[in-house]
Amino acid sequence: MNTVAERKPAKQTEAAVPDYTAIKQKQQATWASGDFAIIGVTLQIVGESLAEAADIRAGDRVLDVAAGNGNATLAAARRFADVTSTDYVPDLLEKGRVRALAEGLPVNFRVADAEALPFEGGSFDAALSTFGAMFTPDHRKPAKEMLRVVRNGGRIGLANWTPDGFIGQLFKVIGRYIPAPAGLRSPALWGTEEHIMELFGTQATAIRAVRKHFNFRFRSAAHWIQVFRDYYGPTNKAFAALNPLGQDAMARDITELLNRCNVAGPSSLVVPSEYLEVVIDRK
């Protein structure tokens, strides 16, 4: 018997194709919930570091992609660059505008989607994104858009949480309670050199990636949870989606993670969170 000839072909399992439009709408609502600006301002040091790493200079045309309330925006403007700050949540841009006005910094603010930037090719000398572009549903699109709008020889600077750092571990905890849509790639992939090479490597003359740490500083684990539950969109929505028992269980798991990562002892909370600082030299 010719068993090979008679063998039926194995049924192929098709990979789930995410509904990017629906996911993006949900994400936009998530980032508009709470008040990310309260969290965002604590991360200002990351924008300053990125502006230095990307060698932002006076007169550079700089685009801040998924700017939130403007940490990289302000860092570039303080270096006398000509800055355009973009986000798809208008309220966050308004918070950035208030900050820029308070410092007397001229910045152009524009509502824009990181996956479809409304600018001509080669319009900027540099594009920056601190913990912003990494949260887009279709990773290829913001990478392609940043490469498109940055001129030949320009720079792209990114700050992305890593999979194994504190925020990457937080995503995993939340994911046990609120699973991500089928087929959606983790935002923490942006915190790996391999993924950055996949997205930007063919259009880069050089990519420099350095692992750094941002320290979350709070009174206690309970204080951190209260602030992030009230103001940080992803945790705000995650808690809201659970019943009281689920909320209590997730809070316990996050508390355990915070206490495990705390380097300050019992009197306070200092949690280092690893991120990847990337500078891409565009061809």
KELODREN-230431 format. One record per residue (C-alpha): x negated, y, z; residue in one letter; residue number from 1. Coordinates in nm, 2 decimals, decimal comma, m for minus. Example, Ala and Ser with C-alpha at 12.3 -4.5 7.8 and 13.67 -1.06 7.14 Angstrom:
% residues 2
- m1,23  m0,45  0,78  a  1
- m1,37  m0,11  0,71  s  2
This chain:
% residues 283
- 0,00  0,00  0,00  m  1
- m0,13  0,34  m0,09  n  2
- m0,06  0,52  0,23  t  3
- m0,23  0,84  0,12  v  4
- 0,00  0,87  m0,19  a  5
- 0,31  0,80  0,02  e  6
- 0,23  1,03  0,31  r  7
- 0,46  1,33  0,33  k  8
- 0,30  1,67  0,35  p  9
- 0,29  1,82  0,69  a  10
- 0,54  2,09  0,76  k  11
- 0,37  2,43  0,77  q  12
- 0,44  2,66  1,06  t  13
- 0,47  3,02  0,94  e  14
- 0,32  3,28  1,17  a  15
- 0,57  3,53  1,31  a  16
- 0,58  3,86  1,13  v  17
- 0,64  4,14  1,38  p  18
- 0,90  4,40  1,30  d  19
- 0,66  4,69  1,32  y  20
- 0,93  4,96  1,27  t  21
- 1,14  4,84  1,56  a  22
- 0,83  4,79  1,78  i  23
- 0,71  5,14  1,70  k  24
- 1,04  5,29  1,79  q  25
- 1,04  5,10  2,12  k  26
- 0,68  5,21  2,19  q  27
- 0,76  5,57  2,12  q  28
- 1,04  5,56  2,38  a  29
- 0,80  5,39  2,62  t  30
- 0,54  5,66  2,60  w  31
- 0,81  5,93  2,62  a  32
- 0,93  5,78  2,95  s  33
- 0,79  5,87  3,29  g  34
- 0,53  6,15  3,26  d  35
- 0,21  6,02  3,11  f  36
- 0,05  6,37  3,15  a  37
- 0,02  6,30  3,52  i  38
- m0,19  6,00  3,45  i  39
- m0,36  6,15  3,15  g  40
- m0,52  6,44  3,32  v  41
- m0,72  6,20  3,55  t  42
- m0,89  6,06  3,24  l  43
- m1,04  6,39  3,12  q  44
- m1,39  6,27  3,18  i  45
- m1,35  6,01  2,91  v  46
- m1,27  6,28  2,65  g  47
- m1,58  6,48  2,75  e  48
- m1,80  6,17  2,72  s  49
- m1,66  6,08  2,38  l  50
- m1,70  6,44  2,25  a  51
- m2,07  6,42  2,34  e  52
- m2,12  6,07  2,20  a  53
- m1,96  6,18  1,87  a  54
- m2,18  6,49  1,87  d  55
- m1,89  6,73  1,83  i  56
- m2,03  7,07  1,73  r  57
- m1,91  7,43  1,70  a  58
- m1,71  7,47  1,37  g  59
- m1,64  7,10  1,32  d  60
- m1,30  7,02  1,20  r  61
- m1,18  6,77  1,45  v  62
- m0,86  6,56  1,46  l  63
- m0,74  6,41  1,79  d  64
- m0,53  6,10  1,70  v  65
- m0,26  5,98  1,94  a  66
- m0,38  6,27  2,16  a  67
- m0,13  6,23  2,45  g  68
- m0,17  6,55  2,66  n  69
- m0,50  6,63  2,50  g  70
- m0,81  6,51  2,68  n  71
- m1,02  6,47  2,37  a  72
- m0,85  6,77  2,22  t  73
- m0,97  7,00  2,50  l  74
- m1,31  6,84  2,51  a  75
- m1,36  6,92  2,14  a  76
- m1,21  7,27  2,17  a  77
- m1,45  7,35  2,46  r  78
- m1,73  7,28  2,22  r  79
- m1,58  7,54  1,98  f  80
- m1,46  7,29  1,72  a  81
- m1,15  7,36  1,51  d  82
- m0,91  7,11  1,66  v  83
- m0,59  6,96  1,54  t  84
- m0,41  6,76  1,81  s  85
- m0,15  6,50  1,71  t  86
- 0,09  6,26  1,87  d  87
- 0,43  6,11  1,79  y  88
- 0,57  6,22  2,13  v  89
- 0,64  6,59  2,12  p  90
- 0,66  6,63  2,49  d  91
- 0,31  6,51  2,54  l  92
- 0,18  6,75  2,28  l  93
- 0,36  7,03  2,46  e  94
- 0,18  6,94  2,78  k  95
- m0,15  6,96  2,58  g  96
- m0,05  7,30  2,44  r  97
- 0,01  7,43  2,80  v  98
- m0,34  7,31  2,90  r  99
- m0,50  7,47  2,60  a  100
- m0,33  7,80  2,66  l  101
- m0,43  7,79  3,03  a  102
- m0,80  7,77  2,91  e  103
- m0,76  8,01  2,62  g  104
- m0,85  7,74  2,37  l  105
- m0,72  7,78  2,01  p  106
- m0,58  7,44  1,91  v  107
- m0,34  7,34  1,63  n  108
- m0,07  7,10  1,76  f  109
- 0,12  6,88  1,52  r  110
- 0,37  6,59  1,57  v  111
- 0,22  6,30  1,37  a  112
- 0,22  5,92  1,36  d  113
- m0,13  5,77  1,39  a  114
- m0,03  5,51  1,12  e  115
- 0,07  5,78  0,87  a  116
- m0,13  6,09  0,92  l  117
- 0,00  6,39  0,73  p  118
- m0,33  6,52  0,61  f  119
- m0,53  6,51  0,29  e  120
- m0,82  6,28  0,25  g  121
- m1,15  6,42  0,38  g  122
- m0,98  6,70  0,58  s  123
- m1,19  6,65  0,89  f  124
- m1,55  6,62  1,00  d  125
- m1,45  6,39  1,29  a  126
- m1,15  6,21  1,43  a  127
- m1,13  6,12  1,80  l  128
- m0,89  5,89  2,00  s  129
- m0,90  5,82  2,37  t  130
- m0,68  5,52  2,46  f  131
- m0,44  5,62  2,18  g  132
- m0,48  5,46  1,84  a  133
- m0,54  5,12  2,02  m  134
- m0,17  5,11  2,11  f  135
- m0,04  5,13  1,75  t  136
- 0,15  4,81  1,64  p  137
- m0,03  4,75  1,31  d  138
- m0,40  4,79  1,39  h  139
- m0,51  4,82  1,03  r  140
- m0,30  5,13  0,96  k  141
- m0,45  5,39  1,21  p  142
- m0,80  5,26  1,12  a  143
- m0,73  5,31  0,75  k  144
- m0,58  5,65  0,81  e  145
- m0,87  5,78  1,02  m  146
- m1,12  5,66  0,76  l  147
- m0,91  5,83  0,49  r  148
- m0,88  6,17  0,66  v  149
- m1,25  6,19  0,77  v  150
- m1,49  6,31  0,51  r  151
- m1,78  6,10  0,38  n  152
- m2,06  6,12  0,64  g  153
- m1,82  6,22  0,92  g  154
- m1,76  6,05  1,25  r  155
- m1,48  5,86  1,42  i  156
- m1,50  5,84  1,80  g  157
- m1,29  5,60  2,00  l  158
- m1,24  5,50  2,37  a  159
- m1,06  5,17  2,41  n  160
- m0,98  4,95  2,71  w  161
- m1,15  4,61  2,70  t  162
- m0,97  4,28  2,74  p  163
- m1,16  4,18  3,05  d  164
- m1,16  4,52  3,22  g  165
- m0,90  4,62  3,48  f  166
- m0,65  4,76  3,23  i  167
- m0,69  4,46  3,01  g  168
- m0,62  4,24  3,31  q  169
- m0,32  4,46  3,39  l  170
- m0,18  4,40  3,04  f  171
- m0,20  4,03  3,11  k  172
- m0,02  4,05  3,44  v  173
- 0,26  4,25  3,28  i  174
- 0,27  4,01  2,99  g  175
- 0,36  3,73  3,22  r  176
- 0,68  3,91  3,30  y  177
- 0,75  4,10  2,98  i  178
- 0,60  3,90  2,69  p  179
- 0,48  4,10  2,38  a  180
- 0,68  4,06  2,06  p  181
- 0,58  3,75  1,86  a  182
- 0,29  3,80  1,63  g  183
- 0,18  4,14  1,78  l  184
- m0,19  4,17  1,83  r  185
- m0,31  4,28  2,18  s  186
- m0,42  4,65  2,20  p  187
- m0,71  4,54  2,41  a  188
- m0,87  4,39  2,09  l  189
- m0,97  4,74  2,01  w  190
- m1,21  4,71  2,31  g  191
- m1,42  4,44  2,14  t  192
- m1,70  4,50  1,90  e  193
- m1,58  4,23  1,67  e  194
- m1,24  4,39  1,62  h  195
- m1,40  4,73  1,55  i  196
- m1,62  4,57  1,29  m  197
- m1,31  4,41  1,13  e  198
- m1,13  4,74  1,11  l  199
- m1,41  4,98  1,02  f  200
- m1,72  4,79  0,92  g  201
- m1,68  4,80  0,55  t  202
- m1,65  5,18  0,55  q  203
- m1,93  5,25  0,81  a  204
- m2,30  5,32  0,77  t  205
- m2,34  5,26  1,15  a  206
- m2,13  5,17  1,45  i  207
- m2,25  5,24  1,80  r  208
- m2,05  5,08  2,09  a  209
- m2,12  5,12  2,46  v  210
- m1,94  4,97  2,75  r  211
- m1,85  5,22  3,01  k  212
- m1,63  5,24  3,32  h  213
- m1,36  5,49  3,43  f  214
- m1,28  5,48  3,80  n  215
- m0,92  5,49  3,90  f  216
- m0,91  5,68  4,24  r  217
- m0,60  5,65  4,45  f  218
- m0,51  5,64  4,82  r  219
- m0,42  5,27  4,81  s  220
- m0,28  4,99  4,59  a  221
- 0,07  5,10  4,69  a  222
- m0,01  5,46  4,59  h  223
- m0,14  5,34  4,25  w  224
- 0,17  5,13  4,19  i  225
- 0,40  5,41  4,29  q  226
- 0,23  5,66  4,05  v  227
- 0,21  5,42  3,76  f  228
- 0,56  5,29  3,81  r  229
- 0,70  5,64  3,81  d  230
- 0,49  5,80  3,54  y  231
- 0,30  5,55  3,31  y  232
- 0,53  5,45  3,03  g  233
- 0,43  5,08  3,00  p  234
- 0,46  5,00  3,37  t  235
- 0,77  5,23  3,40  n  236
- 0,95  5,03  3,13  k  237
- 0,82  4,69  3,26  a  238
- 0,96  4,75  3,61  f  239
- 1,29  4,88  3,47  a  240
- 1,33  4,57  3,26  a  241
- 1,31  4,33  3,56  l  242
- 1,56  4,24  3,82  n  243
- 1,47  4,32  4,19  p  244
- 1,31  3,98  4,24  l  245
- 1,10  4,02  3,93  g  246
- 1,00  4,37  4,02  q  247
- 0,88  4,25  4,36  d  248
- 0,69  3,96  4,21  a  249
- 0,51  4,18  3,95  m  250
- 0,43  4,44  4,22  a  251
- 0,27  4,17  4,43  r  252
- 0,06  4,04  4,13  d  253
- m0,05  4,40  4,05  i  254
- m0,14  4,46  4,41  t  255
- m0,35  4,15  4,42  e  256
- m0,53  4,26  4,10  l  257
- m0,59  4,61  4,25  l  258
- m0,72  4,48  4,58  n  259
- m0,95  4,23  4,40  r  260
- m1,10  4,51  4,18  c  261
- m1,12  4,77  4,46  n  262
- m1,48  4,87  4,54  v  263
- m1,39  5,13  4,81  a  264
- m1,30  4,90  5,10  g  265
- m0,98  4,93  5,30  p  266
- m0,98  5,31  5,35  s  267
- m0,91  5,40  4,98  s  268
- m0,88  5,26  4,63  l  269
- m1,15  5,29  4,36  v  270
- m1,10  5,06  4,07  v  271
- m1,36  5,06  3,79  p  272
- m1,19  4,99  3,45  s  273
- m1,42  4,90  3,16  e  274
- m1,37  5,06  2,82  y  275
- m1,56  5,06  2,50  l  276
- m1,69  5,39  2,37  e  277
- m1,73  5,37  1,99  v  278
- m1,88  5,61  1,74  v  279
- m1,84  5,51  1,37  i  280
- m2,05  5,69  1,11  d  281
- m1,83  5,69  0,79  r  282
- m1,99  5,62  0,46  k  283
